[in-house]
Amino acid sequence: MYYRSRLDQEEIARRMGVSRSTVSRMLSEALETGVVEIRIRRALPLADGLQRDLVREFALRDALVLDTSGRGEDALARVGRLAARYLDTTLGEGDVLAISWGTGVRAVADGLEPKVPRNVDVIQMLGGAGSRDPDVDGTELARRLADLLGGRCRYLNAPLVVDDEGVAAALLRQRSVRETLAAASHADVAVVGIGALVPKVSSLLRAGHLTRRGITEIRRSGAVGDVCGHLFSVDGQLVDAELARRIITIDLAGLRQIPRVVGVAVSTEKAEAIHGALRSRLVNVLATDDTTARAVLHLARSA
C-alpha cells in the first residue's frame, strides 16, 4: 500500500484498522528485515533530440538514445540498462517477453533490476546458438530473464543453425518447435539484437556459425545485417540467402505481429545494419547511444 499504491500511513492505518504508529513500525521492520529494498539508480542521461529524430525518420514507437558525452563507461552496458528500465515500465503482470540472443540482449539481462517480480513469462524465439560464449546464448538468457521477472521460461528446443535446409524445414514442422514459435508471435514485447555482417561485431562469426569468407559472400548478395536470422539490405529489403534458410527462428509474420520489438545495438560498425533493421520494420523500438544514432541518421539523410 505504501510503496506501490502510494497511500500515506494514515490512510493505510484506517484501511487496516490499526494505529498509525503500528504502520510506521511495520514499514521500518520491512526495511530492516530486507522485505523492502531501496536502491538509488544512477542517472542515464538521454539525447532527447536524437530520440525525436529517430522516431520521426523511421516511424518508431519509441527510441532510447543514451547521451555518452564525457563518460568512459562501456556504452553497451549502459544502453542495456536503459532498455532494461524501458522493459521494467512496459511489461505488466502476466505479460510475455520473447527474446533472441547476442550481446545486446545480454546487456539488457545484466541491467534488469525489476522493482517486483510480475509473473512475466519469457520465450526463446531463436534456436540455441551452442555458442563459445554461453552468456549470449538465447537459452541461458531466457532462463536468466525469467528468473528476474518471476515467470516461466519456454525454450526453443532446436539449434540456431543447422547444416541443411531440409533439416531446418523438418525441425520447423516439429510440434514443440512450431508451438513455441507460435507462442512467441503472441508475445507482448520482444527484445532482439541487431546483427551486423561486419567481422569485428558479428555474433554469428564469434559463435562459429559464419567465417569471414562467409560474411563476404553474404554481403555480396546485398545483406548488411539480420534480426532473428532474417537478413536485410541497408534500405530494409529482405535478402534471401542460403544461411537464412538454415536458421531455426520465428517467421517474419510472427515477428511483425509482436507489438513492441526492442532492438538493442551500439557501434558505428552496426550503423548500416541498424538502418536496415528499422527500414525493414523488424524493429520498432531502438535502444542505442548517441554516436550510433547520429551515424544511422546520417545514412538515412544521405540515401
N, C-alpha and C positions, 0 to 999 in steps of 0.2 A: 504493500500500500504506500509506503513512504518513498521507496526508490523507483518503483516502476509506475505507479499511478499518480505519484507526486502529491499525495494528500499530506496535509500538515498533521502534527502529532495530536492536536486537539480533536480533529475530525476522526482520526484513527481510534482514539480513545472512546469517542462517542459510539462508533460502529461496533467496537469490540466489547463495550460495556465495562471498561477498566479505567483507571485513573491515567491522567497524562504522564505522571511520573513513572508509572509502570511501562508505558510505551517507550519513554525515554530510556529506561533501564534495559528493555528488550533490544532496542536499537544499539545501545552500547555493547551489550553482550554479543550481538550478531557480528559486530566488527571485531571484538576481542577474540572470538572463537573461530573466525575465518568464514562464517556463513556468508558474510558480505565482505567483498574486497573492493577497495577504491584504488584505481590506477589513474595516474596523470599521463595522458598520451602526449608525446612530442608533436608539436605542430608540423603539418605537412603543407607548406605554402603552395598555392595554386597559381598557375598562369591563366587568369580569367579570360584575357583577350584571346589567347590561343585556343582555349576551350570553345569559346563562341565561334571562332573562325572555323574550327574543325566541324562543329555541329552544323553550321551553315553550309560549308563546302560539300560535305558528304551526307547531309540529311540524317545525322546520327540521332539516336535517342539521348545519348549523353557522351561527354568527353571529359576525361580526368587527366589533367596535364600538370605534372609536378614542376614547380619552379626550382631549378637546381642552382641558382646563382649563389656563388660564394660557398658552396658546400662540397666537401670532398667525399662524403659517404657514398657507397655503391648506389647508383641511381635505380637499378632494377629492384633492389631490396626495398627502397622507399616507395617506388611505384607499386610494388606488391602490397605494401601496407595500405597505400591509397586505395587500390582495388579491393582489398580485404574490408576496409571500412565501408566502401560502397556496398559490398555484399551484406555487411552487418546491418545496414539500414534498409536494404532492398528485400532481403529474404524474410518471410514471415513464418509463423508457426505452421508446420506441416507442409511447407514448400518442398520442391525437388530441385536439386542442383545437378547439372550434367557437366562433366569435365573432359578435357582432352589430356595432354601431357606436356612435358617440357619445362624449361627453366622459368618461364613466365607464370605458369600455373603453380610451380613450386614456390615462387616468391609470394604468391597470394596465400598459400597454405602457411608459409613461415610467418606471414604478417597478420594472420587472423587471430583476433582475441575477442570472441563473441562475449557480449555482456552476460547473456544467459543462454544455456542450451535451448534450442527451439524445435527439436524433432524434425530437422531437415534431412531428408534422405539424399544420398549422393550416388549418381550413376556414372559409370565409366562408359563413354561413347566412342572410344577408340581402343583398338586392341592393345594388349600389353607389349611394351617395347622390348622386353628382355634386355634392357639397356645395361651398358657397362657402368652406368651411374644410376642405381635403383631409385635414388631420391627424385628423379624426374619422371619416373615411370607412372603411367596413369593408375596402375593397380595400387601402388603404395600411396599415391596422392589421394585417391578416392578413400582409402581407409583412414588416412590422417584427417581429412576434411570431415568425414562422417563422425569421427570421434569428437572433433572440435564443435560440430554443430548439433551433437546429441541425437543423430539419426542413424538409420541403417545404411549399409553400403551394398551396392549392387555391382558386381564385377562383370565385365565383358570377358567371358572365358574363351579368348582367342588371341593369337599373336597379332602384333601390329602389321607386320609384313610377312607374306608367305611367298614361296618360291614360284608359284604357278597361278595364273589367272583362274584356271579351272578349280584349283583348291580353294581360292578365295570365294568363288561363286558358291561352291558347295558349303563352305563354312557359314556364309551369309544366309543360307537356307536352313541351317540348323535351328531347331526350335528355340533353344536357350539364347542363342545369339540374336535371332530375329526378335524375340520378345524383349530382350534387354535394350536393343536399339529402338524399338517401338516406344518403350517406356521413356527413353532419353528424349525422344522427339516431343514428349509431352511435359518436359521439364519447364519450370518457371523461369529459370536463369541458367545460362551456361557460361563457363569460364574456359577460354581457349588460348593457347599460344598461337603466335603467327610465325610460321616457319619461313626462313629465307634461304634461297638457293645460293648462298654465299658461304664458302668453306669455313670462314672464321666464326660464323654464328649458326651454323647448321646443326640442329639437334639430330637429324637423320644421319649426318656424317659422324657425329660424335658417338651415336649409338651403334654404328657399324652397318646401317641399312643402306647407305649410299657411299660411293667413293668420290673422290674429286673428279675423276673422269665421268662418273655417272651424273654429277651435278652439271658439268659442262654440257653433256648430251641433252639433259632435260631443258636446260636454258636455251639450247638451240631450237627447241620446239616452241619457245616463246614464254615459258613459265618463269616466274620470278619468286614464287613462294607458294605456301599452302596453309590451309586451315583444316584441321582434321583430315589431312591427307588429300584434300581436294585442291588441285593445282590451278593457278590462275596467272594471267599476264599482268603487267603493270597497270593496264587500263581496266582490269577486272573481268576480262573474258576468260571463261573456263578453258582449261587446256587438257586434252585427252592424251595421257602418256601411259606407257606400259606399267610404270611403277604404281600409278594411282589405281590401276585395276587389280593390283595385288595387295592393297591395304584394306584391312577389316575395320570399317568405320560406319558411322551414321551416314545415311544418304543426304543428298542436297536438300530434298524436300523436307526431310525431318529436321535438319539443322535450321533451315529458314523458318520453320514453324515455331521455334523457341522464341518467346517474346523479347528477351534480352540476351544477346550473345556478347559477352565482355572479352575483348581481345586485349591481351597484356603483352606489350613488347617495347623494348628500349634498344636503341642503337641506330646510328645513321646508316649502318650497313643493312639495316632492315627497312629503310625508308621505302624502297620500291615494293617490297612485299606488303608492308602496311597499307600503302596506297592502293595496291591491287585488292587487298582484302576488303577495304572499305568500299571501293568501287563495285566489287562483286556482290555486295550486300550479305556477305557471310558473317560479318561483324557489324553490330550497330551501336556498340559502346566501346570506346577506346580508352585504355589506360596507358599512358606513356610519359615521357619527360619533355621539357620544353625544346631541347636541342633536336630531338627526333621529330617532334611536332612541326617545327619550322622546316625541316627537310622534307617532310611529307607535303606540307602546304606549298612549298616551292615547286615540287613535282606537279601538283595539281594546277598551279597557276601558269606553269610553263608548257603544259600539254597543248 
